[in-house]
Every structure is written in structure tokens, then in C-alpha cells.
């Protein structure tokens, strides 16, 4: 059904997310590099309609077979005649192959180019099998099925052709028990039952059995919609099976295809299915949707937040992962942390936190949380896209986190396990900093885990990402990211990769760097506001069963509009900090209080910082 919409170009580009677009562009570039480096000649089938392209494919294949009649048996390294973007269309099935190579004696090899590592090709066996099925239905004798993957051992500076690894998956795809036998098995007669998951079954479900795509002009109506577990990721979801649903069944977290099929028999709304057999996370979402209100585990929330210690650091990483890295020694698809943002809350009644030495943080003005979390300071780092700045960035981060003396106790708040994963990777790359990194990891507090374990809200829709929970718990942040030039992680990766490849001019690159800094800064500022909202939830007047009712999504203000002081257990107020059983006063601020420009590290973004009190 999605193919029907795509062939008629009815899927708007804005329906594709930045992550999908980034991966599509990476995949296109990888395929183009493979073809340009592997073939001196060949014919590309133009992007015509399926019928016209299939006819041209058949014509070109017949020409090649005639020119090489009786030939074949090419030696290793010798180029086989090839077609690119060949189209096969028959019996209700249409497929486009990246490459088809003539093997001689009327036989052809199907070659699919996938931007994965050579160890991850198994997940594409059914994809290749579908192309083989369409080719066979079109009368093509398929000899081999091959997946071209990215060689994980390739590094910058090595020959281009070494990037590509041909993986022969003929046995797994075309063998007797291979993928092709599952999706397109032979049938003795029409009375045989349709095998589950086969092409024939799909055509039957969608109302296309016996109809051929060669009659496309006659197919004025789209194929019949069939609700499946994977529909949630479809760009046409809301125009298809998700239309007019308030809380679609797909909102239940981690629902398997089998369980989805069972529950969908009751309906496609969360409110229409029974709760029997649901997992803990699924039951939590089911409860809040059916009750139409927020459910908060106050004890668990208090327990989680009570572990937060002053000063509080809010940390966010951004990174890039490319199939064609530009830095020496970096593996394809390896994750490179490219920047961080760090907000620091000193605590109510405390002086702003400062970094040691010649650099200080920039004071956040008018952020509105001084009465609860105290003054807020911001520090950040953005790498030079064409220099390996990981070591420099790591050392600056560790310095910014005040890893010595009394400041070692401050909690480092993150949102997800991502930062911990990247810190562990950096510890392997820079073992000399391993001890300091372990200290940081020991101080991490994952705010996403807190939200997932303690709060269920209908508008979370079964998810827990910051972009979902933030506007629900902090309504003032609704749309805050929309005004940014770069407003999500995939767009940030895409922008950094463009700088690394030298695709931007000086002015455009300068603007891009500022946009990256603005986006990362908003992420940590959002964490500060979310933390503040969670503290407020502990001070909300509860209803009769211990849970506040604010079904419209807003965290309620305390009576009279005044912010209640946070619970003493949170260690976020007063003039002293609790640490290991002793009371310690916060350190006096360093520096002289005049604005100055730091001498920036060789890979960092130069920043003008101001001492607290200088605006």
C-alpha cells in the first residue's frame, strides 16, 4: 500500500523524518561510490514509470544476452555486463534491483547494495528475496544473490574499492529453505492455503490477488489497508490505519507483532483492548489512557530525586555517525561525539558555579528557576569538523565538571543512557582519563529513567523521549524547537557531516556552527526545566488517590502561584551542601569579574564568556 502511494508520488517529503533522510542520503552516496568504482560500463534504467522501466529492462537484458550468446564464465576481476536500477514487474509484484550482472548462459546475478557492515547482511535476505521473486516472475533466470556491504575494516586513506565487501547470500536466499521459499513458494494448485508472510498472502490481504501492476491506470483506488505492527513507522500512518484514532494501539510500548495481531482483534484503540497479559510498561500506559489522567508514583519519584546532589550539572552530547568518515582511524558508522552542552545549577542561595582557570561559564539570564535551583551557568564545546578533537573535547568536559575536591559530589543529569555509553567509549580511546571518566559515570542521573519509572501520562503516548515528555510536563516548551534552524539530533549529524566534507562556504559554516550550539544548549536547558517540573510534582496538591489530575498536560502551579520550596531530601536549597555526612559551604567564585575572550582550544568554537554579575 505504501508502494502504491510512493509510485504516485503521494508521500510528501515532509513526511520523512530527518533521521530517515540522513540515512537515505548516506545510502545513496554509498551506492553511487560502489557503482562508480566497480564498473567501467553499464546501462542505467531511467526513473520512468514501472511499466516503461520494466519494458526497458527486458529490452536491455535481451540485448546483452544476444551480444554474449554462448559466452560467460568471466574470470575473477573481469567485469560482467551490468544494468543499474533494473525494474521487474509481473503478477502483482514490482521490484527495482540496484545492479543485475550477466553471468552468461542466460543467467543473471542480483546485486543489492546496502549501507550496513558485512556482518549485518542477514536482515536484508528477505529484501533481496523479494527482488529475486519479481525477477523470476518476469522470466529471469537468477543464478546468484549478492549483497554489497560496507567493509568494517576500511579506513580513510585506503583504496576506495576496499570499502565494499561482496557477500554471497545465494544459499540463504535461493536455497531450498531460503528466504525466497518463504515469501514466494511454489503452489500445486489454487486450492492450496496461502503461506503466511508470502507475497500471495499479502496480495490477498490488500485486495490485489489476481491483479497486476501492469494495469496501474485501472487501480484508481489504493490497495486495502491492513493494520500491522510495523505500520506505526509508516509516513502515511495518520492517513491510513491510524486515521481518526485518539490513542492508537501502536502506543503500547514494545508491542510484538504477534501480540499486536491478537489485540487488534478487539480494535485499534488502546481503550478497546483488555489489559490481560500486558507488560508492566504497557499496563502503565493502558491505565493512564483508560483513566484519562496522569499517574505518578510519588514514593518512587521522591526516592529518585533525593539522590540528586549540588551542584547539579545537565549534560548533553551530539554526535555524528557516517558510513564514510572523514577522519583517519575512524571506522564506518563509528559514533563520534562532536559537541556537548553543560548547564550548571549552583542551588538556591548559592553563587554561580564557575570553571577553574582562564574560562568561566556564561550566566543564563531570566531563566526563572533561581528560587529553586539557584543561578544557572552554561558551558559548551563544538569540535572543528575537519580535525579529530575528541581528546581535547574530553579534557575540557572533565575540567568543566570540576573533577576534584568537594565538587566531585555534584550530580550529572542526562536524558537517556547515551551519554554513559559514549563516555565508556571515550574511556577506551583515552585510557589515561579512565579514572576521571569513571567518576563522572558514578555521578550520572538518567532523567529519562526517572520519568519512565515514575510517571505515566496519556500524551506521552507510550514513549519517553525528551521531545515527547518535555512539552507535556513543561507546556511553555511546546514549539520551542520549531524556531531553531537545527532542531533534532539527525539534523545536527547531517549538518556536522556537511561541514566535515567541506560542503559549506565560510559564512554558511559559521551560521551552522552557531545553530548547532543553540540546539545543544536548548537540550540541556530543557533538562533543567524538566527537572524543575519533576520537583514541583512532589509538591502538588494530590487528589484522593494520591495522583494529581492534570489531563491537559500542564504541570499545575501550587496554590497562589508561588513556587513551593523543594523537599529537604532533594538537597537543592539552603546555604550548604550535604556531602558524605558533613556540611560544606560552597566555594567562593574565582576570577575578577570582567568580560574576556578565552583563547580557544584548536578545535573548539571560540566563545566570549562573562563573569557572573557582568550581564
N, C-alpha and C positions, 0 to 999 in steps of 0.2 A: 504493500500500500504506500509506504514512503517512497519507494522507487517510482510509483505512478505519479506522485506529486513532483518528485525531482525531475523526471523526464519532461514534465510540462512546465518546469521552472516556476513552480508554485510555492517553493520554500524560500521565503525572504532571507537574505543574507544575515539580517539582524537576529534571526532565529538561531544562528550558530554562535555559540559562546566563544570568548577569546581563547580559552584553552583548546577547544576543537580547531579553531582557525590556526592557532600556532602549530599544532601537531600536523594539520593538513599541509601547511606551508613547508614544514620540515620534511614531510614525506614526499612532497612534490620535488623538492630540491634534491633529495637523496636519489629518487628515481631518475631525474634528469642527469645527475652526475654519473649514475651507473650506465645509462644508455650512451652518453657521450664518450665515456672512457672504454666501453666494451664493444662497441660496434662501429665499424668504419662506414657501413652502408646499411640500408634497410628502408622500409617504407612505413610511414606513419599514416594510419587511417584517420582522416579528418573527423572533428567532433560533429558529425552530422546526426540526423535522426537515426534511431536504432535500425530501422528498415534499410535506409540508404547505406549506413555504415556496414551493416551485415552483408549487404549485396557486394559492396566494395571489398570487404574482407574475403569473401568467397572468390571473387574475381582475381585478386592478387595471389591467393593461395593456389588457384588453378594455374596461374602464370608461372609461379615458382616451381610447381611440380612438373610442368611441361618442360621448363628450361633445364631441369635437373633429372629428367626421366632416366631411370636406370642408375642414377648416381647416388651418393650418400657415403656414409662411413667416414665422415670428416675426422681428421687427426686431432688430437688434443691441442688446443690453442688455435686451431683453424676456425675461422668464423663461419657459422652456419647462416644461410639466408634467413632473414627475420622480418616480422611485421610487428609494429608497435601499436598498442591500443586497438587490437583486433576485436571485432564485435561478433558474437554468436547469438543467434535468435531462432528459436524453434519451439513449438509445442508449449507455448505459455512461459518460456524461460528465455531471459536475455542476460548476457554477461559480457564484460569487456576485460580482456586479458592485457596485462602490462606488456608482455612480449610473447610471441609464438615463434619458435625456431624450427626450421625444416630439418628433419633428421634423415631424409632420404626414404625411398621405397614407399612414398605416400604417407609417411608417419610424421607427427609433429610433437614437439615438446612445449608444454605450457609453463611459462615462467612468470611468477608473481614477485614483485619487488616490495618488500615490507621493511619499514624502518625500525626493526627490532634487532636484538642481538641474535647471533646464531644459535644460542641456547634456548630461545623463546619462540621458535617457529611452530611448535606443535599446536598452539592456539589458533593458527591460521589454516590448519588442514582442511576444515570444512569450507572455508572460503575458497581455497584452491579447488576443492572437490566440486563446488558449485560451478566454477568456470569450466572445469573438465566435463561436467554433466551437460552444460549448454553446448560445448564444442562437439561432444559425441552425438547429441541430439541433432546437431547441424550436419552430421555426416563426416566429421573429422576423426581420423584415427589417431588417438592420443597415445604416444609412446611413453613419455615421462612427465612427471610433475615436479617442478623445481621451485624452491623459494630462495630468493636472493635476500640475504640479511646483512646487517652491519657487523663487521668483524670487531669484536670487543677488544682485540689486542692492538688495533690500529691507533697510531698517534700522529699528531701534527708533524709534518716533515717527511713522512713515509710516502711511498708511491700511491697515487690515487687509486689504482686498481686493487691495492691491498686492503682498501676499505670494505670490499664486497666479498661475501662468503656465499657460495652456491651450496645450498643444502638440498640433496636429492631426497624427496619425500614420496617417491613413486609407490613404494610398498605401503606406506601409511595412508596414501590417498587412493590409489588404484588397485591395491591388493584385495584379495577375496574378502577380508574382514575390514577393509579400509573405510575411510570416510565416505567415499563415493557409494559404496554398497549400502550405507545407511541412508543417505539423502536421495539416491536415485536407483533403488534396487530394481532388478527385472521382475516383471509380474507375469504369471502364467496366463491369466485371463482377467477380465474386468470385474469378475465377482470376488477377486481376492480383496481382503481388507487393506486399507491404505496404511502403510507402515508409519508409525509415529515419528514425526520430525522429518519426514520425506518431503520432497518437492511436491509430489502428488497430493499429500495431505494438506500442505499449505495452500495449494491452488483450490482445493476443495473448501477449506475453511473460509477463504476470501471470496468465494463465489466465482472462481475463474477456471474451474475444471472444464476441460474441453474447449477453452477459448485460447486463442493465440495472440501474442502481442503483435503479430504481423497485421492484425486487424485493428491497430491502435485508433484510427479515426472512428471506429464503431464504439469504442469504450468511452463514451461520454461521461459515465458515472465511474467514480473511483471504486476499486475493489472493496468488498465489505470489510468493515473494521472488526478486528478480533483482539480483545483485551488480553495482553500477555504481560508477564512481569517486567520485561525489558522495555515496555512502551514508555516508561517514565522518562527515559533519556531521549526520546524522540522529539525533534524540534517542532513537530506538529501535534504534540500531545494534547494541548488545550483545544485544538480544532478537531480532534478525533475522539478517542475513547475517554479523554479527560474533560470533555466539554460539559459544562453545567454541573460539575461536581464541586461540592464545598470542601470536603476532606476526602480526597481520593484514597482508595485502598493502598495505593503505592506509598503513602506516607508512613506506613508501618515500617519501622527500621529493620533493615537486613532481612526482608521477607524473601524466602526462596521461591523459585519458580513453581515447585511442587505445592508449597503452602499457598501461594497466590492462586493457583488453579483451584484449590479446594475452597478457599474463602470467597473467591469471585462468584461461586455458585449462589451465594447469598445476596450479592450485589457489589457495586464498586465504590460504595461509601464506607468509611470507617464505622459509621454508626449503624450500618446494616449487617455487620458480621458479628458472630459470637466471640467472646473473649477466651473461650476454652482453648487451651493449647498454645496461647501466645507466649512469647518470651517475656522476660521482665521488662525490657525496654519497650517492646510492642504494647504490653499491657499498660504501661505508664502513659503512653500516648493515647491509647484507646480510652483510658479513664478520663483524661482531661478533655478529650473531644466529646465524649458522651455526657460528661457533666457540664461542659461548656464553660470551664473556668480553669484558672491556674492552680496547680497542685505543688506545694512546696514542703519539702521535708525540712522543717525548721531546725531540728536537732542536728541533722547531718550538715546543713548549711553552716550552723554555728560552729560545729566541730572543724569543718574545712577552713573556714575563715579565721578561726582562732589561731591557726598556725602561722599566719602572716606576721612578719616582724619588720620593724622600722630599721633603716629607711627602705621604702618599697621601690623596686626597680621594675619597669614594664618594658619587656624586650620583644622585638620582632625582627626576624630575618627576611630578606628577599633573596632569591637565587635564580640561577639560570641553568638549564639542562638542555644541551644541544647534541644532536646526532653528529654534528661536525664542529667540535670545539676549536677555538682559535688559539688556545694556549698550549704550549709544549707540555707533554707528560700527562695531559688530561684525557681520560677515556671517553668514548662516545656515550652520551646520556649521563655522564657523571654530574652530580649536583655540585655547583659552585656557589657558595654564599657570596653575594655581591655587595650587600649593604646591611646595615642594621639601624634601627631607631631605638632610643632608650630614653624613656621618661623616668624621672626620679622624684618621688614624693617624700618629703622630709618628715611629715607628721604635723598635726595641728600644734601650733605654738612654737614650732621649730624654725630655725633659719634655713634658707635654701641650701641644698646639697651642691657641692662643687667638686669638680675633678681636680686631682692634685696637679701641681706643676704649672706649665705655661698655658693650659687650656681650661676654660670653665664652660659650664653649660649655659644655654640661653634660657632666661626665665620666661615661663609661659604666663602671659598677662591675661587677666579677666577670664580665667577658665572656670571659676565658680566653685571650686572644691576646697578652698583654703580652710574653711571651717571644719572639714572632716579629715582630709589627707594632708593639709598643710601646703606650703608653696611647692610649685612644680617646676622642675628643671628639665631641659631637653638636650640630649647629645645624639650625634649621628655620624655615620660614615658611609661613603659611597665610593666604590673602587673605580680606578681607571680601567675602562673596559678592555684596553689593549695591553694591560700589564697584570701579571699574577700578583695580586695584592692580598692573598689570603693570610699570609703570616703577619703582615703589617696590620691588617684589619683585626685579627685575633688579639694581637698585643694591645691595640688601642681599646678594644672592648674590655679586656681583662683589667686594664687600668681604669676605665670608666666605671667598672663595677666595684672599685675600691677594695681590691682583694688583699687587704692587710689590716691587722689590728681590729679595732672594735667594729668596723664596717662589714666584716665578713659575715655578720649575722643577718644582714638585710635580705629579705625575700626577693626573689626574681620571678615576677609573674609573666607567664607566657600564655598563649592560647593555642593549645594542641601540643602534641609530643614532638612536633617538627624541630623546634629549636634544640631539644635534647639530642635528637638523632644527629643533627648537624654538628653539635658540639663534640659528640663522640667521634665523628668522622675527622674533625679538626684535630682531636687529641692524637689520632693515629698518624696524621700528617706531620704534626709538630709535637713529638713526644716530650720535648723539653718543657712544654707548657702543660703537660698532662696533669700535674698536681693542682695547678691553679684552675684548670678546667673542671676537674672533679669537685673542687669547692663550689664552683658555680652550679654544677648539676645538683649538688646536695641542697642547694637553696631554691631550686625551681618549684614553683607552684603553678600547676596547669589549671587555668580558669575554665577551660572547656570541660574538663573532667568534673569540676565543681558544678557547673550548670547541668551537665548530663545526669549526674547522680542526685541532684537536689531539687531540680525544677522541671516541671512539665507544663507546657503552655500550648494551647491549640494552634497558635500562629507560628510555633516552631516547626510545625508540620513534620515532626519526627526527626528533624535534623538539629545539629548543634553548632554549625559553623558561625563564626563571628558575624558575617554579613546577614545571617538569619536571626540570631538571638539579640544582636545589638539594637536594631530598631524596635524590637518588641519590648525589651526591658528599659531602653533609653529612647523613647519616641522622638526626642529632639534630634536624634541622629538619622532619622528617616530621610533618605535622599542626600545625606552629606557627601557620599562618594560620587554622586552623579555629576557634580560640578568639576571634578578633577579630570585632567587630561588623561592620566593613568589611574584607573580605579579598581584594579584587581591584579592578583599575582601573575596570571598568564600574560596580561598586557605589559606588566613590568618586565617579565622574562623576554618577551618579544622586543621591547624597547632596548633592553640592555644588549641583546644579541645583535640588534641592528647597529648599535654603537661599536660593538666588538668587531663586526665585519666591515666597518668603515662606510656604512651606507648613508650616514648623515653628514651634512655640512656643519661647519663650526657653530653657526647660530642655532641650527636645529638641535645639535647635540647638547649645547648649553641649556636650551629650553627643556630638553628631555631629561637631563640630569636634575634640574630643579623639580620637574614633575615627579620623578622617582623619589626624591627626598620628601616632597609634600605627601605623596601617597603613604610611604612607610611611616612618616610622622603621624598621620591620621590614624593608622592602625594602632599604634601604642597609646595615643590619646584616647582612642575608643576603649582600649582595655582599662584605662584609668576610670573612665566614666562607667563602664560596666561593673568594675569592682565597687565603685561608689554605690551603684544601684543595688548590688547584692547586699551591701551593708545595710542599706535602707530597708530591704526586705525583712531583715531581722528586727526592725523597729516599727513594722507596720502593724496597725491595729488588726488583729485577726478576727475572722468570723467564728461561728460557733464550733466548727470542727477543726480550727487551727490553721486554716489556709485563707489568705486574702483573696477576695473575689475582684479581679480586675480584668474581665474577659476581653476588653477592648485593647489590651496590650500595654497600657501605661502603668508604670510603677507609681503607685499612689503617693502623694505628698503627705507627710504627717499632719495631724490637725493643726490648723492655724498657719500652715505654710512654712513653719520653722523646721529646720533640719535637726532631728534628734541626734545627740552625740552617739557615736558608735559604742557597742558594748565594750566593757573594760577588757574582756577576753581577747579583743582584736588587737590590743596593744597599739592603737593608732592615735591616741590622744595624749594630752598632758605634756609635761616638760621633760620627761625622762623616758628611757627605753629599757624594756625588760630584756635582759640577756643572761642566760645561764644562771639565774638566781640572784644576780647582782643588778643594782640600778646604776646606770651610767648616764651622764649628761652628754648631749650631742656635741660634736666638736665645733669650735668656732670656725666661721668661714675663712678661707685663705684668700690672699690676693689683695690688691689695693683699691679695687672699685672703679677702674677706668676701662672704657671700651678699648679693645685692641684686636688686631687680626693675628690669628695664630700662623706660624709658619707651617703650612700643611704638609703632612706626610706625602711622599712621592706619588702615591696612588689615590689619595683621598680628595674629597671635594673641599676646597678651601672655604672656611666658614668664618664669619665675624661673630665672635661671642661677646657678650656683655656681662660684667659682673652684676650680681644681684643688687637691686636698688638703683641701677642706672637706666632702667626702661628699655 
